[in-house]
Amino acid sequence: MFASEGIAVAHAPLTWSADDLRGLAVPTLLVVGDTDFLRVEHVAEMLNLIPDARLAVLTATTHVSLCGVRRCSCRR
């Protein structure tokens, strides 16, 4: 049951608007795997909307395997 719920959430449209992202006033680190179901290009669009956000793209990493990552380097 958990897997099917997770898949449904992953394919559901995001409810955040561009204005919502522009309005974030907290330190934000976007983390994505280079083989994630989220495309790096889409996360980069989010990066450009969120003030002072940072992006970490992890190589050879999927969305599920992000839980096992111990360290990464960040870039803007």
N, C-alpha and C positions, 0 to 999 in steps of 0.2 A: 504494500500500500504506500509506503514512504516513497519508493522510487517513482511510482506513477504520479504522486502529488508533486514531487520535485520536477518531473518533466513538464507537468502542466504549468507550474510557476515559471519555469525557464522559458516557455514559449508564450507566456502571457505578455501583453504590451505593458511597457513601463508606464507608471502613472505620474512620473515627474515631468514637468514642463521645463523648457529652457529657462523661463523666469525663475522657477523653483531652484534650479541649479545655480543660476547667477546670484541668487539670494543667500546661498550658503555662506555663513560667516564663521566657520570653524575649520581648523586644519583638516585637510582631506587628502588621503592617499588612495588612489585608484589602483587596484592590483588586478592584473589580467594575465592569463596564460597565453602564450602564443598559439596554442592549439585549443583554446577555450571556445565555447559555443558563442561567446560574445566576441565580436570582431574587434581587433585592436583599433581599427579606424573609427569605430563607433565610440569606444572608450576615449580615444583622442579627442573626439568632438566634445565629450563631456568635460575633459580636461580643460579645453579652451573656454568652456562656459563657467566653470567653478573658479572663483577668485583664489589665487595662490595655491591651487591644487598641485599635487605631484602624481606622477604615473610610474608604476613599476610593471614592466612586461617581463614575465618569467619564461625563459626558453624551455622547450620540451615539457610544457605544463598544460594540463587541462583544468577546467573549473573544479572538478572533483579533487584533483591532486593538490590543489592549493592548500588544503588542510595540512599536508605533510611538509610544507616548505618551512625551513628554519631561518633562512636569511636571504636578503635580496639587496640590490642596490637601486636607488631611485634616481630618476632624471626628470627634468622639466622640459 
